[in-house]
Every structure is written in C-alpha cells, then in structure tokens.
C-alpha cells in the first residue's frame, strides 16, 4: 500500500515536470512509462488531475503550451493571433 501511494506521488511529480518543461528528459519519460505500466487507469487519471490542479495553484509553474515561444515563429504567432490570451 505504501509503495503504491509512493508510486502515485512520483507519477504526479513526474507528470508536473513533463507538463511544465519543454524537454522532460529520458529518465523522466521512463519514470512515467514505468508508473503507467504499474498503475491502473483510475489512479493515473486521479494523479494527472491532481498534477493539473497543482500546476494551476502554483504561480511559478506554466504549462509548455502557455510558455512564451522565442524566435520568429513566436513572433509570427503573437502577431497573427494577437498575443497570449
């Protein structure tokens, strides 16, 4: 039971890292895949929901899709769509 809860916590932390960093790293991807193999869909869904709430709650974290793009692609996207919402 304790090992299961620890695995869910590790998966939640890894999912937060995965959603907030552009390059999560090989070790982080392996940890996510390991937990996805060991946990059932219900626990994965709960852990992901808790991770998303944690990202929303903490102001120092931003999802990859909400992070500012650099270079000319980011400039064109901001110009075309009128900046970030």
Order of alpha helices (4+ residues) and beta strands (2+ residues): alpha-alpha-alpha-alpha
